[in-house]
Amino acid sequence: MSGASEGHYLGVDAVFQYSGVGAQIVSGSIFYLIAVRMFSPTAVGAIVMFVAIVGLFNTIFSFGLGSAAQHFTSYSIGTGDYASVKKTVYSIITYGFALSISGFLALYILSPDISLIFLHTSSYTTLIRLLGFVMLGNVLFGVMNGALLGSQSFRLSAVISIIIWAIYYIGAIGLAIIFRSLSTVILGWAVGIFAGVVIELIAIVQIMRKYESGKYKKNANMVFAYSLPILLSSLISYGAGYADRFVVTGLTSLQNLGIYNFALLIASSIGFISVPFNNILMPKFSELFGRNRRDEIAENVKASSLLLTSLYVPTALGIAALAPSILLLLGGSSPYDEGSGALIIIMFFSAIFVSQNILSQAIASIRRTKLFVYTSAGALTANVFFSLLLIPPFGLEGAAFGFSSVYAVSFITLYYFARKEEVVKFDSVGTLKIWFSSIVMLLVILGLQFYIGLSLFLIPVYIGIGFIVYIALSKVIGIFKNENKEMVLALFPPNLKRVRKLISFFILH
């Protein structure tokens, strides 16, 4: 991980990014927690499918342009080609506008068929047409956010995210509380995302003023050659990520989908830990690639993977240990705790293969995006195979194994390609120490629950004890080498002494 340059510290950028992602997670969680209490499981299942539909069309019509904006903007900065930055950004945004409008029209025309395919009834056709506005805004928001990250305006991107996701989710649930209608949920989403588009566009115009106008050296063929494999892999990954849910719906019911998706919501909530790594590392790796420093990319993969693992693994195993209590606490009714087995399975698999997030950024930064097609194809095949095989006999736990196979296949293929491209290194000893400390923590929490019992009121106590056990054991066995500690602390300005001490004590064991 690169340090500071010209008084700009990546550690502070990361804090802002965590705040932005945290705002999305918190506001989204509030939305779903209220939704599961306000609407029936069937209506919650419909909301899940609305999100899936928007996600599918957003994936298709964003065409990977958000990633292209990140890469080519940062690459131009890395090579010192500042004259082409403005043209690069504005051209990619123009492509985004054209594609988003095409997506809106396609969703509008296909809405009757989509309603029948996804929701088994034509009664949702009007609502799906309204979703077109949400999809249009999501495409534009993603492309423009890619431009902000590519210009390495990490803090501004985070601040905008905090504002917009609060409007997006809180506005939707506020309207739903007043009108008790799914259509007002969609209206709230649309208002929130278009507010984000307007703010991002204004911000980008201001940022681009500091770059001189120049010849646009990245023609459309170059941009789409980079983004097309991302589109294809994203489509396949969409299928890989949702195959288990489609099988659950097809073989069981929308109610089971609502229960299973709630478990997935809890599992995905800790994804905020890796998102800031992705947002910051992709532009930074692209900049290093522009400077022909592939060896530094590998070293940064090693350091950032260990840091991500130290944050993610104990969190995931802690959630696994408390899965039944957490689902009962957040779900508010007994049907939702039926997803505890699925949640435990997903937590373990996601923790084992969490470094795939870092590997994907390294591969994208060196313009080997076509490799993602092979990765996502393997993941889709695995999920479909295991879901069809395991859901009939094992229900939601079988779905969890199908979903988790995506993590395993993605990591294995990404690691293989990253090794071939010489952009990966891992600290195996440090990783094993993290797992040892986390498993001991897990056993302590399980032991306490066995002897004391399950109680919603004891969840904070169990979390606190588990945290103390992990920190203490990590400090005894020592996870981070001194050079790694210095590298991480260098990401924060020297005047933030208390922050550096807290990071050293709680994270850099």
C-alpha positions in Angstrom: 0.0 0.0 0.0 1.4 3.3 -1.0 1.9 5.9 1.6 1.4 9.6 1.5 2.1 12.1 -1.3 1.9 15.8 -1.1 0.2 15.6 2.2 -2.4 13.2 0.9 -2.7 10.2 3.2 -4.4 7.0 2.0 -5.2 6.0 5.6 -7.4 9.0 5.9 -9.0 8.3 2.5 -9.7 4.7 3.8 -11.4 6.1 6.9 -13.7 8.2 4.6 -14.4 5.3 2.4 -15.3 3.1 5.4 -17.7 5.9 6.5 -19.3 6.0 3.0 -19.7 2.2 2.8 -20.8 2.1 6.5 -23.5 4.7 5.7 -24.8 2.5 2.9 -24.8 -0.6 5.1 -26.4 1.1 8.1 -29.1 2.8 6.1 -29.7 -0.3 4.0 -30.0 -2.5 7.2 -32.4 0.0 8.7 -34.5 -0.2 5.5 -34.6 -4.0 5.6 -35.2 -4.3 9.3 -38.2 -2.1 9.1 -39.4 -3.7 5.8 -39.4 -7.2 7.4 -41.6 -5.9 10.1 -43.9 -3.8 7.9 -44.4 -6.1 5.0 -45.2 -9.8 4.7 -42.5 -12.3 3.8 -44.0 -12.4 0.3 -43.7 -8.6 -0.1 -40.1 -8.8 1.2 -39.4 -11.4 -1.3 -40.8 -9.1 -4.0 -38.5 -6.3 -2.8 -35.6 -8.8 -3.1 -36.5 -9.5 -6.7 -36.8 -5.8 -7.4 -33.2 -5.3 -6.2 -32.2 -8.3 -8.3 -33.8 -6.9 -11.5 -32.2 -3.5 -11.0 -28.9 -5.3 -10.4 -29.2 -7.3 -13.5 -30.0 -4.4 -15.8 -27.5 -2.2 -14.1 -24.8 -4.8 -14.8 -25.8 -5.1 -18.4 -26.1 -1.4 -19.3 -23.3 0.0 -17.2 -21.0 -2.1 -19.5 -18.2 -2.1 -17.0 -17.7 1.6 -17.6 -17.3 2.4 -13.9 -14.2 0.2 -13.8 -12.9 1.6 -17.1 -13.2 5.1 -15.7 -11.3 4.1 -12.6 -8.5 2.4 -14.6 -7.9 4.8 -17.5 -8.1 7.9 -15.3 -5.6 6.6 -12.8 -3.4 5.1 -15.5 -3.2 8.5 -17.2 -2.3 10.1 -13.9 0.4 7.4 -13.4 1.9 8.0 -16.8 1.8 11.8 -16.4 -0.6 12.1 -19.3 -2.7 14.7 -17.5 -3.9 16.3 -20.8 -6.1 13.3 -21.6 -7.7 12.9 -18.1 -10.6 15.3 -18.8 -11.4 13.8 -22.2 -11.2 10.3 -20.8 -13.7 11.1 -18.0 -16.2 13.0 -20.2 -16.1 10.5 -23.0 -16.8 7.6 -20.6 -19.6 9.5 -18.9 -21.2 10.2 -22.4 -21.1 6.5 -23.1 -22.8 6.0 -19.7 -25.7 8.3 -20.5 -26.4 6.6 -23.8 -26.3 3.1 -22.3 -28.5 4.1 -19.3 -31.2 5.4 -21.5 -31.1 2.2 -23.6 -31.4 0.2 -20.4 -34.5 2.2 -19.3 -36.2 1.6 -22.6 -35.4 -2.1 -22.6 -36.7 -2.5 -19.0 -39.9 -0.6 -19.9 -40.6 -2.8 -23.0 -39.7 -6.1 -21.3 -41.5 -5.4 -18.0 -44.5 -7.7 -18.5 -42.2 -10.7 -19.3 -39.9 -9.8 -16.5 -42.7 -9.7 -14.1 -43.8 -13.2 -15.1 -40.3 -14.7 -15.1 -39.1 -13.2 -11.8 -42.3 -12.9 -9.8 -44.5 -15.5 -11.4 -47.3 -12.9 -12.0 -48.0 -10.0 -14.3 -49.3 -7.8 -11.5 -45.9 -6.3 -10.8 -45.5 -4.9 -14.4 -46.2 -1.3 -13.5 -43.8 -1.4 -10.5 -41.1 -2.9 -12.7 -41.5 0.0 -15.2 -41.0 2.4 -12.3 -37.8 0.4 -11.5 -36.5 1.7 -14.8 -35.8 5.1 -13.3 -33.9 3.5 -10.4 -31.8 1.4 -12.9 -31.1 4.5 -15.1 -29.8 6.4 -12.0 -27.8 3.5 -10.8 -25.9 3.2 -14.1 -25.0 6.9 -14.2 -24.1 6.9 -10.5 -21.8 4.0 -10.9 -20.0 5.4 -13.9 -19.5 8.8 -12.3 -18.4 7.3 -9.0 -15.8 5.4 -11.1 -14.6 8.7 -12.5 -14.3 10.2 -9.0 -12.3 7.2 -7.7 -10.2 7.2 -10.9 -9.3 10.8 -10.2 -8.4 9.6 -6.7 -11.0 11.9 -5.0 -11.6 9.2 -2.5 -12.9 11.5 0.3 -15.4 13.3 -1.9 -16.7 10.0 -3.2 -17.3 8.9 0.3 -19.0 12.0 1.4 -21.4 11.8 -1.5 -22.1 8.2 -0.7 -23.0 9.0 2.9 -25.5 11.6 1.8 -27.0 9.7 -1.1 -27.4 6.3 0.5 -29.1 7.9 3.5 -31.6 9.5 1.1 -31.9 6.4 -1.0 -32.9 4.0 1.9 -34.3 6.3 4.6 -36.4 8.1 2.0 -37.8 4.9 0.7 -38.7 3.5 4.1 -40.1 6.9 5.2 -42.5 6.9 2.2 -43.4 3.3 2.8 -44.3 4.0 6.4 -46.6 6.8 5.3 -48.2 5.2 2.3 -47.7 1.4 3.0 -47.0 0.8 -0.7 -44.2 -0.9 -2.6 -44.5 1.8 -5.3 -43.4 4.4 -2.8 -40.3 2.3 -1.9 -39.3 2.5 -5.6 -40.0 6.2 -5.7 -37.7 6.7 -2.7 -35.0 4.8 -4.4 -35.3 6.9 -7.5 -35.2 10.2 -5.7 -32.1 9.1 -3.8 -30.1 7.8 -6.7 -30.9 10.8 -9.0 -29.8 13.2 -6.2 -26.5 11.3 -6.2 -26.2 11.7 -10.0 -26.7 15.4 -9.9 -24.2 15.9 -7.0 -21.5 13.7 -8.7 -21.9 15.4 -12.0 -21.3 18.8 -10.4 -18.3 17.5 -8.5 -16.7 16.0 -11.6 -17.1 19.2 -13.5 -15.3 21.1 -10.7 -12.5 18.5 -10.5 -11.9 18.4 -14.3 -11.3 22.1 -14.4 -7.8 21.6 -13.0 -6.9 19.4 -15.9 -6.0 21.0 -19.2 -7.9 19.9 -22.3 -6.0 17.6 -24.6 -6.3 15.0 -27.3 -8.4 12.0 -26.3 -5.9 9.1 -26.6 -8.2 6.4 -25.2 -10.5 5.8 -28.2 -13.8 3.9 -27.8 -12.3 0.7 -29.0 -9.7 0.7 -26.2 -12.3 1.6 -23.5 -14.8 -1.1 -24.6 -12.0 -3.7 -25.1 -11.3 -3.2 -21.4 -14.9 -3.0 -20.2 -16.5 -5.7 -22.4 -14.9 -8.6 -20.5 -16.0 -6.9 -17.3 -19.6 -6.8 -18.7 -19.5 -10.4 -19.7 -18.0 -11.5 -16.4 -20.4 -9.3 -14.4 -23.4 -10.9 -16.2 -22.1 -14.4 -15.4 -21.2 -13.3 -11.9 -24.7 -12.0 -11.5 -26.0 -15.4 -12.4 -23.4 -17.0 -10.1 -24.5 -14.8 -7.2 -28.2 -15.3 -7.7 -28.4 -18.8 -9.0 -29.0 -20.2 -5.5 -31.8 -17.7 -4.9 -33.5 -18.5 -8.2 -33.4 -22.2 -7.3 -34.8 -21.5 -3.8 -37.7 -19.6 -5.4 -38.3 -22.2 -8.1 -38.1 -25.3 -5.8 -39.6 -23.7 -2.6 -41.4 -20.4 -2.2 -41.0 -16.6 -1.9 -41.3 -16.9 1.8 -38.2 -19.2 2.0 -36.5 -16.7 -0.3 -37.3 -13.9 2.1 -35.8 -16.0 5.0 -32.7 -17.0 3.0 -32.1 -13.5 1.7 -32.3 -12.1 5.2 -29.4 -14.4 6.1 -27.6 -13.3 3.0 -28.2 -9.7 4.0 -26.4 -10.3 7.3 -23.6 -12.1 5.6 -23.1 -9.4 3.0 -23.2 -6.6 5.6 -19.6 -7.2 6.6 -18.7 -6.8 2.9 -18.2 -3.1 3.9 -14.8 -4.3 5.3 -13.4 -5.1 1.8 -15.1 -2.4 -0.3 -12.8 0.5 0.7 -9.8 -1.8 -0.2 -11.4 -2.3 -3.6 -12.1 1.4 -4.2 -8.6 2.6 -3.3 -6.5 -0.3 -4.5 -7.9 -0.4 -8.1 -6.8 3.2 -8.9 -3.5 2.9 -7.0 -2.6 -0.4 -8.8 -3.5 1.2 -12.1 -1.2 4.1 -11.3 1.6 1.6 -10.5 0.9 -0.2 -13.7 1.2 3.1 -15.6 4.7 3.5 -14.0 5.6 -0.1 -15.0 6.0 -1.2 -11.3 4.4 -4.6 -11.4 6.6 -5.9 -8.5 5.2 -3.1 -6.3 1.6 -4.3 -7.1 2.5 -7.8 -5.8 4.0 -6.4 -2.6 0.9 -4.3 -2.1 -1.3 -7.3 -2.7 0.6 -9.1 0.1 0.3 -6.3 2.6 -3.3 -5.4 1.9 -4.4 -9.0 1.9 -3.0 -9.6 5.3 -4.6 -6.4 6.6 -8.0 -7.3 5.1 -7.8 -10.9 6.5 -7.1 -9.5 10.0 -10.2 -7.4 9.9 -12.6 -9.8 8.1 -11.9 -13.3 9.5 -12.6 -12.6 13.2 -15.7 -10.6 12.3 -17.0 -13.4 10.1 -16.4 -16.1 12.7 -17.9 -14.0 15.4 -21.1 -13.6 13.4 -21.1 -17.4 12.7 -20.8 -18.1 16.5 -23.8 -15.8 17.2 -25.8 -16.5 14.1 -29.1 -17.8 15.7 -29.2 -14.9 18.2 -28.3 -12.3 15.6 -31.0 -13.4 13.1 -33.7 -13.5 15.9 -32.6 -10.1 17.2 -32.6 -8.4 13.8 -35.5 -10.4 12.1 -37.8 -9.9 15.0 -39.7 -13.2 14.5 -38.9 -16.9 14.6 -39.1 -17.7 10.9 -35.9 -15.7 10.1 -33.8 -17.7 12.5 -34.3 -20.7 10.2 -31.5 -19.2 8.1 -28.9 -19.5 10.9 -27.3 -22.7 9.4 -27.0 -21.0 6.0 -25.4 -17.9 7.6 -22.8 -20.0 9.4 -21.8 -21.8 6.2 -21.5 -18.5 4.2 -19.5 -16.8 6.9 -16.8 -19.5 6.9 -16.4 -19.7 3.2 -16.3 -15.9 2.7 -13.6 -15.7 5.4 -11.5 -18.4 3.9 -11.4 -16.8 0.4 -11.7 -13.1 1.3 -8.5 -12.2 -0.5 -10.2 -12.7 -3.8 -11.2 -9.0 -3.5 -7.6 -7.9 -3.6 -6.7 -10.3 -6.4 -9.4 -9.0 -8.7 -8.2 -5.4 -8.3 -4.6 -6.4 -9.2 -5.7 -8.3 -12.3 -8.0 -5.5 -13.5 -5.3 -2.9 -13.0 -3.0 -4.7 -15.5 -5.8 -4.8 -18.2 -6.3 -8.6 -18.0 -10.0 -8.2 -17.6 -10.8 -11.0 -20.0 -9.6 -13.4 -17.3 -12.7 -12.5 -15.2 -14.8 -14.2 -17.8 -13.2 -17.6 -17.0 -13.5 -16.9 -13.2 -17.2 -16.0 -13.3 -18.0 -18.8 -15.7 -16.5 -21.3 -13.2 -18.3 -19.7 -10.3 -21.7 -19.8 -12.1 -21.2 -23.5 -13.0 -20.3 -24.3 -9.4 -23.3 -22.5 -7.9 -25.9 -24.0 -10.3 -24.5 -27.5 -9.8 -24.3 -27.4 -6.1 -27.6 -25.5 -5.7 -29.6 -28.0 -7.8 -27.8 -30.9 -6.1 -28.1 -29.7 -2.5 -31.2 -27.6 -2.1 -33.7 -30.4 -2.5 -32.3 -32.5 0.3 -30.8 -29.8 2.6 -33.0 -26.7 1.9 -31.4 -23.3 2.8 -28.2 -25.0 4.0 -27.8 -26.5 0.5 -28.4 -23.1 -1.0 -25.6 -21.7 1.2 -23.2 -24.3 0.0 -24.1 -23.4 -3.6 -23.6 -19.7 -2.9 -20.3 -20.4 -1.1 -18.9 -22.3 -4.0 -18.7 -19.0 -5.8 -16.1 -17.8 -3.2 -14.0 -20.9 -3.6 -14.0 -21.1 -7.4 -13.4 -17.4 -7.8 -10.4 -17.4 -5.4 -8.8 -20.4 -7.0 -9.0 -19.1 -10.5 -8.0 -15.5 -9.7 -5.0 -16.8 -7.7 -3.9 -19.0 -10.6 -4.0 -16.0 -13.1 -2.4 -13.6 -10.6 0.5 -16.0 -10.2 0.9 -16.2 -13.9 0.9 -12.4 -14.2 3.3 -12.1 -11.2 1.1 -9.6 -9.3 0.5 -11.6 -6.2 2.3 -12.5 -2.9 0.8 -13.8 0.3 1.9 -13.8 3.9 0.9 -17.4 4.7 2.4 -17.4 8.3 0.5 -14.2 9.2 -2.7 -15.6 7.7 -2.5 -18.8 9.7 -1.9 -16.8 12.9 -5.1 -14.8 12.2 -7.1 -18.0 11.7 -5.7 -19.6 14.9 -6.7 -16.5 17.0 -10.1 -16.3 15.3 -10.9 -20.0 15.9 -9.9 -19.8 19.5 -12.3 -16.8 19.8 -15.0 -18.7 18.1 -14.7 -21.7 20.5 -14.7 -19.3 23.5 -18.0 -17.7 22.4 -19.6 -21.1 21.6 -18.5 -22.4 25.0 -20.0 -19.4 26.8 -23.3 -19.9 24.9 -23.3 -23.6 25.8 -22.8 -23.0 29.6 -24.6 -19.7 30.0 -27.2 -20.0 27.3 -28.5 -18.1 24.3 -29.9 -14.6 25.1 -30.4 -11.5 23.0 -29.2 -9.4 26.0 -25.9 -11.4 26.2 -24.9 -10.7 22.6 -22.9 -7.6 23.4 -21.2 -9.4 26.3 -20.2 -12.3 24.0 -19.0 -9.9 21.4 -16.9 -8.1 23.9 -15.3 -11.2 25.4 -14.6 -12.6 21.9 -13.0 -9.3 20.9 -10.7 -9.3 24.0 -9.7 -13.0 23.4 -8.8 -12.3 19.7 -6.8 -9.1 20.5 -4.9 -10.7 23.4 -4.0 -13.9 21.6 -3.0 -12.0 18.4 -0.7 -9.8 20.4 0.9 -12.9 22.1 1.6 -14.8 18.8 2.4 -11.6 16.7 0.7 -11.4 13.3 2.3 -8.3 11.6 6.0 -7.9 11.0 7.5 -4.5 12.0 7.9 -3.4 8.3 4.2 -4.1 7.7 3.2 -2.1 10.8 5.3 0.8 9.6 3.8 0.6 6.2 0.3 0.8 7.5 1.0 3.6 10.0 2.7 5.6 7.3 -0.8 5.9 5.6 -1.8 8.3 8.4 -0.3 11.8 9.1 2.1 12.0 12.0 0.0 14.6 13.8 -2.8 12.0 14.3 -0.9 10.3 17.1 -3.9 9.0 18.9 -5.3 7.4 15.7 -2.0 5.8 15.0 -1.8 4.4 18.5 -5.3 3.0 18.3 -4.6 1.4 15.0 -1.3 -0.1 16.3 -3.1 -1.5 19.4 -6.3 -2.8 17.9 -5.3 -3.8 14.4 -1.5 -4.2 14.0 -1.0 -7.1 16.4 
